[in-house]
């Protein structure tokens, strides 16, 4: 288990939390090198690289009609003008500008 001192936790809390989330490993908090009995434990397990065969077997293929509808929906989205950054995109009517927060 990784350890972090209370001083480091106070000065760089985001770095400690991100480290715990990235590694999926609990981080024990210490004071002057001694355990405090407190640990930061990620609530979400790390993403798995591989999908188990039994999980794959439960996936049912999409019907041809569903596949066609999905492709049409994606084509409509790709053609729409998007304004924004990352996951905060908004679709604007053509010829208009979008300003301000969502």
SULTA-V173028 format. One record per backbone hydrogen bond with DSSP energy under -0.5 kcal/mol. NH is the residue of the N-H (numbers start at 1). CO is the residue of the C=O. E is the energy in kcal/mol with one decimal. If there is no record, write none. Layout:
# SULTA-V173028
NH;CO;E / NH;CO;E
This chain:
# SULTA-V173028
2;26;-1.1 / 4;28;-2.4 / 6;30;-1.9 / 9;5;-2.5 / 10;6;-2.1 / 11;7;-2.3 / 12;8;-2.9 / 16;12;-1.7 / 17;13;-2.5 / 18;14;-2.9 / 19;15;-2.1 / 20;16;-2.1 / 21;17;-2.4 / 22;18;-2.8 / 23;19;-2.3 / 24;20;-1.9 / 27;40;-2.5 / 28;2;-3.3 / 29;38;-2.9 / 30;4;-2.6 / 31;34;-2.8 / 34;31;-2.0 / 36;29;-2.2 / 38;29;-0.5 / 40;27;-3.2 / 41;39;-0.7 / 42;40;-0.5 / 56;52;-2.0 / 57;53;-2.1 / 58;54;-0.7 / 58;55;-0.6 / 59;56;-1.3 / 67;63;-2.3 / 68;64;-2.2 / 69;65;-2.4 / 70;66;-2.3 / 71;67;-2.3 / 72;68;-2.2 / 73;69;-2.5 / 74;70;-2.4 / 75;71;-2.2 / 76;72;-2.1 / 77;73;-2.0 / 78;74;-2.4 / 79;75;-1.4 / 80;76;-1.0 / 80;77;-0.6 / 83;90;-2.7 / 88;85;-2.2 / 90;83;-2.7 / 92;81;-1.2 / 92;90;-0.5 / 96;93;-1.7 / 99;97;-0.5
